[in-house]
Amino acid sequence: MMSGSGAPVAYILKRYPRLTETFILNEIRAMERLGETLHIVSLLPPEPPPHHPMVMEVRACVHAPPTGRVGKLTLLLRAHGALVAGMPLRYARAFVMAIGWSLTSRKPVSLWRQFARAGGVAHLCRAHNVRHVHAHFANAPTTVAHFVHLMTGIPFSFTAHAKDIYLSRPRVIRRHLGAATFATTCTGYNLMHLRGLAPRISPEKIRLVYHGIDLEIFRADGPATERIQASARPLVLSVGRLVPKKGHEDLISACAALRSRGVGFDCVIVGSGPLREALSDAIARQGLGDVVSLRGAMTHAELIELYRRASLFVLAPRIAEDGDRDGIPNVIAEAMALGVPVVATDISGIPELVRHGHTGLLVPSRDTEGMATAMQQLLADRPLADRLAREARRRLELDFNLWTKTRELQVMMAEEARAATCLEVSGELPEALL
């Protein structure tokens, strides 16, 4: 494993730790194992427990805002004051840019909030000699990273995921892409969309880095055949926040169709969110109270035990009315890593991992009868289910290994750091850093 360059990297996240963002936690853990010194900036106070046990493995210092308004305001005023005194020209340029952006922003108050936060982050980065800033999600965290870059000259990059891409204004994304040293995204589907949004930017600047899975933690404990023999009724598992884009309503309808065909099974949906009451009503309305159950959010340790009991993993993502959609949900990869055969819908980047007939079965979004048929096929044909599970694990080992994917990101950061150092030595600073 390669070692870090010494000077730390700052990660800017909307909230840390967060139970639903295990892909970020995995990346941070891997970065530290690869030798990087990190500082984690949480723009909002940490999410209350439960937290994944892996949070305890992270050594990085976590910087979160004070809970009281007075303390928060005092901290920000001191930080901005230090920047004005220490880097007046850069700060003035950032302030002028913020004025211009706010005039065309749909949410100018939010933009100024990110400017205020950026002052605190910029002061922190200077105090800790941060060499690079990386943000996750192309909305608030990346806006803060962009302002930090303007205030300090520290290069930044960002990872774009799903909602942040499709619900943000194209001009804002283009602005960030133009200033960042590089940007990554977690699906080829997103990659083509981002490159299409910014045709004047070199395609090489926007790169594909799949979310990696820690295959040592997620290890299969035997073929799916053993799972179904161990239980009178096979367990169908689904995991995801209870929000429209996850399509849990469609899964519930597919379960109703499957039961009407005389198939015996239990279905557990793990997750929390605003649709819990509506989903409970749908389960009751279709008479599925003895078949489908809703569980709250779980830690990784709890979820792994449930994966190991599952005969089938099913996820039914769809494009929500506001355009929100998934990338490649990490839970699909987790299920595959643990040897659970998968049925999913064919939207967004999911077909990049779930290759129909090879690593799982795909059905069109909202096709509940088709989903029921795919579920029935894998529950009945265990040799097929086992073959798909084996192929899925091999696919993960080739293209979704956590250490390989994180090393790719680390190399990008190191290359940009070397390029910036060469420019400083030669006296040639790019216009974006002036």
N, C-alpha and C positions, 0 to 999 in steps of 0.2 A: 504494500500500500504506500502511495506517495505521501509525503509529509507536507504540511502547510508551509507558507512562506514566512511565518513569524507574525507579521502585522495582522490584526484581526479583521474579520468580515462581520458586518452588521446585517442581521435579518430583520426586516420590518414586516410585521404581521398585524392583522386587524385585532386579533385576540389570541393570547397564548397563556396557558395551554387550552386546547379546545378538543373535546371528545371526538367530534366528527372530522377533524383534520389530521388523521393519522399519517397521511402521506407527507405532510410537512414535518411532523415529529420524526418520522423515519429518516427523512433527508437530513435533518439536524443531527440526529444520532450518528448517521453515517459520516457526515462532514467532520464531526469531532473524531470519529475513529480513524479517519483519513489524515488526521493531524492538524485540522484547522482550529484556530481559536475564534470563538464566536461571541457576539453580543446579540441578544434577542430583544427587540423593541416591540412591545405589545401596545398598540394604540389605545386599546380599551382595557379595563381591569380584567384580570384572569377570570375565566369561566369557573364557577363554583364546582366542587367535586360532584360526581366521581371523575378522577383523572386516570388515564392509562398508567399502569405501573412503570412503563418505559420512560415516563417523564422524569423519574428519579435517576435515570442514567445520564441525563443531560447535565453537563458541567457548566454550560454558558451562564453568564449573569443575565438575568431577565430584568428589563427596565420597563416598568408599567407606570401609568400616571397615578398621582396621589388621588385618594378617594374624595378628599374635601376640595371645594372650589377655591378656597383661599390658598391652600397649599399648591394647587395646580397652577393658579394664576401667578403666584409668586415665583414658582420654578420657571415658568415660561418667560416672564418679564426679565428675569436674570439671564436666561439663555439668550434671548433676543438682544438684550443689552450688550452682552459679551460679543456677540457676532457683529453688531454695529461698530463696536470699538475695535475689534480685531480684524474684521474683513469688510470695511465699509462699502467698497465698490461692488463686491460680489453681492452683499446684502441688498444694496440699492437696486441692482439689476434684477434680483429675484423679486423684490417688492414691485418694481415696475411691471415685470412679467405677470405677477399675480393680478395686478390691476387690469391689464389687458385681457387675461383669461376670464376674469370674473365678469367682464362686460358682455361676454358671449356665452356664459355658463347658464345652464338651466337651474343650477343650484349654487349661486354665488356664496351663500352663507357657508355651505359645506366646503367650498374651495378655500375660503379664508380660514376655516377650521383646520384644514390640512396644512396651510401655510404656518399657522400658529404651532401646530404639532411639529412641523419640520424644523422650526427654530430650536426646539428642545432636543430633537434627534441630532441636528447638525452640531450643536454644542457638545453633546455626548460623544459624537464621532471624533470631533477634534480632541477632546480630552483623552480618548482611548487610542488615538492614532489609528483609526480605522482606515483600511486601504480600499475597501470596496463595500458597497451597499447593495443588498439583494432584497427585493420585495416579492411577496407572494400575493397574487391577484392584481389585475390591471386597473383597479379602481383606487380607493383611498390609499392603501399602502404604497402603490406606485406613484401616486401624486405626491405623497410625502417624500419618497425617495428622490423624485425629480426635483423638488424644491431644495432638498438637502444638497443635491448635486449643484444647483445654481448658487446656493449660499456658500459652499465650501470648495467646489471643484472636485470632490471625491466622485469617481465614476460609479455608475449604478447599472443594475440589470434587473429584470423582473421575469417572473413566471406567470403566464396567463392561463386560466383554467377553463371556465365555462360561463357561468352567469356574468362574470366580470367582462367577458368579451362581447357577449350578445346583447347585454343591456346597457353598455356604455356607448357614448356617442363616438362614431368613427373618427372625428377630428381629434378627440382627446386621445384615443389610442394611437393615432398617427403621431401626435405630439410626443408621446412617451417613447414610441419606437424610434423617432428621429434623434432623441437625446440620449437614449440608453446605449451602453456599449454593446449589448446584445439582449435579446429576449428569447425565452424558451416557452414552449407550450407542450401539453401532455398528450396530444393526439395529432395524427396527420390531418384529420378533419379540421381541427383548429388552425393548424399550420397553413393550410391552403386559404382559409378564411382571412387570417391575418395578413398573409402576403398579398391577397386580393385587395384588402383595405388600404395597403400602402405600397402601390406598385413602383413608386419612385425610390423606395428603400431597397438596398441590396437584399436579395432573398437569403443570402448567407448570414445576415444579421438576425434573422428569425429562425430559430432552430427547434427541432423536435427532440424532447427528452421525456420518455415515458416515465410515469411514476414507478419507482422500483418497489419490489416486495422483498422483505427479509425472509428468504427461503429457509433459513435455519429455524426461525420461529414458526413459520407456517409450513409444517411438514406433514405429508399424508401419512395416515396410520393404517393404511390397507385399502383395498379396492372397495368400490361402492357396494358390491355384492355382500360383503360382510356387514355393512350397515343395515341393509334391508332385512337380512336374516336375523339380526339382533333385536328386531322390534316387530311387534304384531302389525303395526301400521307404519308405513314409511313416513318420515318427516320431510316436508317441503319447507325450506327456509328462505326468507327474504329479509334483507337488511337495507335500511335507508331512512333518511328523515321523512317524516310524514308531511310532505309538501307535494303540490300538484305534479311537478316534473318527474317524480318517482313512479307515478302510475299505479299506486297501490290499489286504487279502485278497480283497475283493469285486472289485476291479479285476483282480487276477491271475486270478480265475475267469472274469471277462468276457473277458480276453485269450485264455484257453483256448477259450472258446466261439467267439470270433471266428476264431481260427485253424482250428478244426474246420470252419468254413464256407468255408475256402479263401482267406481274406483274408490277404495278405502285409503285414507291418508290423513295426516294432520298437517296444518300449515301454521307456522309461527312467523310473524312480521315484527322485526326488531327495529326500534327507532322511536324518536319523539318528535313532536311538531304540531303545528296548528290544525292539522286535519284529523287529529285523533278521534274527536267526537263524531265527525262525519263518517270516518271509516268504521267506527263502532256501530253506527246506525246502519251502514251498508251491510255489515256482517249480520246484524239482527234481522234486517229486512229480507235477506236472502236465506234466512234460516240456517246460518253457518256457525252458530254459537258453539257447537260441539266439535267443530272442525278447524276453524280459523281463530287464532288468538293474537292479540297485540301485546307486545312486550315493550317496555321502555328502553332507553338507551343503555348500552352495555359497554364495559371496558373490553379491551382486547382479550384479556385472560378469560373473561366470562364468555365472550363470543366464540373463541376458539373451541371451547368445550361444546358449544351448540353446533358449530360447523361439523365437528367430529361425529355428531349424532345424526347429521342430515343425510338423507338419501338423494336429495335434489336441491339445487339452489336456483331460485327464479327471481328475476328482476324485470320490471316492465316499464322502463323509462319512456317518456314521451316529451314532445316539445310543448311547453306550457303556452297559454294564451298570450303572455307577455314576451314570448320568445326565449325564455329561460330553458336551458337544457343541460344535461349531463355531458361530461367528456367521456372518459372510461371510468366508471365507478370503481373505486378501489376494492369494494367488497366482492366484485366479480373475480378479481385476481386473487383475493384472499381465499375464496371458496375453491378456485381452481388449484391453488397451491396446496390445499389440504385434501385434494382428491375428490371433491364434490362435483359431479356433473352439472352443467349450467344450461339453463334456458333463459334467453334475454331478447329484448326487442332490438331492431336493427337500426337505431338512430345514432347520429353523431359518430363518435369514434369507437363505439362498441364493436362493430365488425372487424376492427383492427386486432382485437384480442379474441373475440368469440367468432371463429371462422366456422360457418355453418357446415355441419357434417364432419368437421375435423377436430375442433376444440370445444364444441358445444352446438346447441341448436338455436337458430335465430327465427323470430317471427316478426311480422310487421307491427308497428306500434298500434295499440288499441284493438288489435285482432284477438279478442278474448277466446274465441273458439279455436283459433290457430294455436294459441298458447296452451289451451287445455289439451289439444292433440299432441303437442310436443312434450308436455309433461307426462301424458299417458304413455307415450312411446318410450321415454327413458325409464319410467317406473316399471314398465313391463319387460323391456329388453335390457337386462342388466349387462350382458356382454358388450352391447353398444355403449351403454353408460360408462363402463369401465374403460373402454378404448378411448372415448372422448376425454375422460379424466386424465388418462396417461398422456395423451397428446397435448392437453392443456398445460400440464406440468412442464413438459418439454418446451413448450412455447414460452412460458415464463422464464425458464432457465436461460433461454437464448436472448430474449429481448426485454425482460422486465426484472432483471436482477438488481436489487437495491444498490449493491456496492458498485456495480458497473455503471449504472445510471448516475449515481452521485459523483463518481469519479469523472464522468464526462462533464458535469457541471463545474466541478472543481478545476478541471483543466481549462475550461473557458475563462473562469475568473483569473487564473494564473496567467493565461495568455494576454488578457486585457491589462493586467497589472504590469507585465513586462513591456507592453506597447506604450503604456502611459509613462513608464520610467524612461524609456528611450526618448520620448518626445520631450520630457523635462530636461534630460541631459543635453539634448541638441538645442534646446531653447525654442522649439517649435511646438506651441500648444494649439490644439484645435480650437476653432472659434467657440465651440460649445463650452469650453472651459475658461474662457476669458470673461 
